[in-house]
Amino acid sequence: MCPLLQAGLKLLGNFLRKKKKKLHSAAFVPRWEQQLLVVLDPDIVSLLLHSTDGVMILFKFACAIITRALFICVSLVGVWRVTWVKKTDSNYWFLTFLLLPLVIEMIITLKRRKGQDYKWCSPPIFLFLITIIPSIWILELHHQQNKTSDLQCRKLDSWNNLNNMMTLNETQGNNTNYLENIKQILSHVCSNDWILALHQILLILVIMGKWLLPRGGGITRDELSQLLLIFVGTAADILEFTSETLSDVKENSPQLVYIILAVWTWSMLQFPLHLAVVNNKSGSDDEQGVQEVSLFTKHSTDIWSVMEALFIQDGPFLVVRLIVMICFDVFHQMLVFFSIKNFLVVILNLYRLAVICQDFRPSQQQHQ
């Protein structure tokens, strides 16, 4: 058991016992204190202290709540930034209603599944994407339409600029309101840096959130580690796609911005799914020998990984980059390099799919 958690449970148990003695001798007891002792009974806390299963349940509950709390905080930051750039319209605060499904999902998961995630998908990550993606869309479109207004902003591209921004309020006078100081500092950051930071935090939090969320039934630690490694590579490719491609957009090309954001949104749907890693463990080897095993049943993870590369990530990325070069007359060295990279990934995945199909036929004939 974690020593820090054990010490915390001991302190909580001692506090509740003392509180219970005082309540028995008191003439009037507030209702909230009665409910507190009903929920957190000292005997239950003592039982959890000496029970490994109880500690694990508490740990899973804490991880499930902390992860969703981080999702909600980042989504609120995105909504706040949208209301900041759209000062004339306060209706954008209604974006916070998108957090309600995430809160409802947290309550249902904690109550019915004890915080555990699902096997084939991750609803909290999907709902987190639903809450944050509209804010990023609005910020990206606003930035593309108002690039000239960011000429006097402060970029976060060096330590000197960061230090100058932190000492900005000191030169303007002593202000004791720290929240106003923070708001003033953040208001001087360039819109492009704000959007890039949201992209980066979104991808990092999705990976960390998947790691912190309690594993669902049927997912092993080995499969989870593979999934996290795939997520890291996928996040790097997606971030490179959005940052590089959106920087190539000209001022008179709003259609290209919509195309890039639509493909980016489509590619983000890889993160809630576990299809490319989780194996379909159905039946024993003897049963599979008697029954006729299909190609998809035997190579489900490989086929799903190929489909994701072809239709969710590298295939759409290649199409967008070719559109940028051919239709919008944009050409530079990095764009060509990443187009070739996406083309190679598509060709190699098609080759892998052909190899899987060819190897399946001889194995099927041997069983016959």
N, C-alpha and C positions, 0 to 999 in steps of 0.2 A: 504494500500500500504506500502511496505517496506520503512522505512525512509531513509536507505542508498541508495536505488535505486532512490527514489524521489530526494534526494540531488544531485545524479549524473546526473539525467536528467536535473535538473535546471542549473547546471554548464555547461553542454553540450549546452543547449539552449542559455544561455548568451554568451558563447564563439562563437557560430555560428552567432548570431546577430551582434556582434562586427566585426567578420570577414567579414560579408556581407557588412557592412557599409564601411570598408576599401577597399573592392574590387570595390565598386561603384565609389570611388574617385581615384582609382589607374589608371595609364596610361597603365600598362601592367599587366595582370593577368595570372599566370601559369595555364596550362591546368588541372593539378591535383587538384588545388584549386577549379576550376570551377566544376569539377566532384564531388568533396567532398560536395559542397553546393547543387548540384542537388540531390545526394543520401540522405544527411542529411539536409533536409530543416529545418530551425528553427521553422516554423509553425507546421511541422509534429511532431517535438520533443515536442513542447508545447501541441499538441493534445494528444500525448502519455502520457504526464505527468498527464493529467486530465482524462484519460480514463483507467478504470480497465482492459478492454479487451486488450487494447494496451500494457499495462504492462505485462499481462499474455502471450501475443504473444512474446514479447521480452524475457521474462523469459524462455519460451519453446525453443526459438531459442538458447539462451545462454546455457541451459542444454544440448541440442542436440549437439552443437558444442563442448562444454567442454568435454562431455563424449567421443566423437569420437577422440578428441585430446589426451585424456589420453590413449585410445586404441592404437593410432599411436605411442605415445612416448614409451610405454612399448614394442611394437613390434620392434621399432628401437633399444631399449636396447638389446633385444634378438638377433637381427641380428648383432649388434656390438660385442656381446659376442662370437657369432659364428665365426666372422672374426678374433677375438682375439685368439681363440684356434686353428683356422685353418690359421695360419699366412702365410703358403706357397701358399695358394690358395685364390686369391682375387675375384674369381667368386661368392663367397657366398654373395657378396653385391647385387647380382641380386635378392635376397630374398625380397629386398625392393619393387620390382615390385608387390608383393602381396598386398601392401597397396593401389594400384590404385583402385581396386573394392570398398574398404571402402570409399575412397574419392569421387568416383562417386556416391555411394549410399547416402552419406551425401548431396551432391549437389541436387540430385533428391528428396530426402525426404524433404529438406528445401524448395525446390521450389514448389513441388506439394502437400505435406502433411503438410506443415508448422511445420516440425520437429516431428510430431506425429508418434509413432511406430504402428505396425500392431497388429491385434487382436490375431491371432493364432501362430505367430512366431515373432522373432526379428532378422531381417537381419543384423543390425550392430554387434550384438553379434556373429552371425554365421561367418561373415566376419572377425571379430577380431580373432576368433579361427583359421580361415584359415591362418592368417598372423603369429600367434605366435606358433602354434603347430609344423610346420616344424623346427623352430629353436630349440625347446625343444627336438625334436627327434634327431637332429644332436648332441646337447650337451650331451644327455643321452648316445648315442652310443659311442661318443668320450670318455666320462668318463669311460664307462665300458671297453674300450680297452686300456686305459692309466691310470689305477688306481695307478700304481707304481710311476708315475711322480708327484703325489700329496702329497708325503710324507713330503715335506718341506713347504707346504702351511700353512696358518694361519686360524684356525677354528674360527667360530663365535659362540662358545658354552659357553662363559662366558664374564662377564664385563671386566675382566682383559685382555683377548685377544683383545677385542674391543678397549680398551684404548691403548694397545700397538700398535695396527695397526694405530690408529689415530696419534700417536706420532712417527711413523716410519720415516717420512720424516724429522722431526726435528733433529734426530740423524745423518741423512745422509748429512745434510747441508741445508743452506737457499736457497730455490727455490721460486722465486716470481711468477712463472707460476702455478696458482692454478689448471688449467685443467690438467697439467702434474702431479701435486700432487695427484689429485683425481684418475687419470688413474693408477698411480703407486700403490695407496692404493688398488684399486679394483683388480689389477693384482695379488696381494698376497692372495686374498681370495680363498679358496679351491673350486674346481669345483663342488663338491657335495653341498656346501652351496649356490653357485650361482644357480644351478639347482633348489634346494629346494625353494630359494627365488623367482625364476620365477614362479614355481608352485603356491606358496602362493599368490603372487601378481596377477597372472592370475585369481585365484578363487575369491579373494576379489574384484578385479576390475569388474568381471562379475556381481557379486551381486550388488555392488555399481552402476555400469553402468545401470543395469536394473531398479534400484530405481530412478536414475537421468533422464533416458530417458523419454520424455513425453509419457503418456499413450495413447495407441491406442484406437480407437473407439470400444466400447463394453466391455472393461475391467474396472471393478469397482475398487474402492480403497480396498474393502474387498478382492477381488480376487488377487490384486497385493500384498497385505500384506501376504496372504497365499502362493503365489508363492515365495516371498522372504524368508519366513521361510523354505519352502521346499528346496530352493537353499542353505541355510546355512547348513542344515543337509546333503544334497547331496555333497556339497563341502568338508565337514569334512570326509565323507566316502571315497571320491575319493582321497583326499590327504593322508589319512591313507593307502589306497590300494597301491598307487605308492611308498610312502616312505618306508613302511614296506616290500613290496614284492620285490622291486628292491634291497633292502639291503640284501636279501637272495640269490641273483644271484651270482653264482660262476664264476671264471674267464673264464672257458672253456664252458660257456653256453650262447652263443650269441642268440640262438634260443629263449630262455626264455625271453630275453630282448625285442625281436620283438613282442612276444606274449603279454607281459605286456603292452607295449606301444600301441599296436593295441587295446587292450581292454580299456585302458585309453582314447584313442582318441574316441572310440565308446561311452564311457560313458559321454564324454563332450558334446555330441549332445543333452543331456537333456536340457541344458541351453537356447538354442535359441527357444525351444518349450514351448507353454503355454497350451498344450492339457490336462494336468492333473488337471487344475484349472478352466479354462474358461468354463462356461456353454454354452450349445447350446440353446439359448432362442428362440425357434421357435414356434410361435402360442400361443394362449391363452388356458386356461384350457377347455373351452367349445369346441374349435376346436379339442383339443387332445382327448376329450371324444368321439367325433364323429368318428375321424380317428383312425386307429389302430396304436398304438405307439410301436415301436420296442424296443428291449432290449438295443441296443446301443444308441438310441436316449434318453432314459430315464436315463441311467447310464453311459453316455459317459465319464465323468471325472473319475469316479471310475474305469472303465475298462482301461482307458489310464494309470492311476497310477499303476494299477496292471501289465499292459504290460511293462511299463518302469522298474519296479522292476524285472520282470522275464527275460526280454530280453536285457536290456540296462545296468543295474547296478548290482543288487545282484546275478542274475543268472550267468552272465559272471565272476563276481568276484569269486563266488564259484567254477566254473570250473577251473579257473586259479590257485586258491589255492590248489585244489585237484591235479592238474598237478604238481605243485611245490613239494607237499609232496610225491606223488606216483612215478612220472617219474624222478624227479631230486633229490630224497632222501634228502629233507630238512624237518626238523621237529623241532619245538620248541613251547613253550606254547602259545605265542601270535598268531602264525599262526593257531593253532588248535582252539583258542577262536574265532577268526574272521571267520574261516570257519564254525563253529557252528552257529555263528550269521547270516551269509549269508544264511545258510540252513534253519534256523528258519524263516527268512524273506520270503524266497521263499515258504515254506510250508504255512505260514500264509496268503500270498497273494493268493495262490491257494484255500485255505479255504474261503477267502473273495469272490473270484470269484464264487465259488460254492454256497455260501449263496445268492449272488445277483441273480444268475440264478434261484435258488429255490424260492426266494421271488417274482420274477417276474411272475412266472406261476400262483399262486393264485390270484394276483392282475389282471392279464389278464382275468382269468376266471370270476371274479366278474364283470368286465365291460361287459362281454358277457351275 
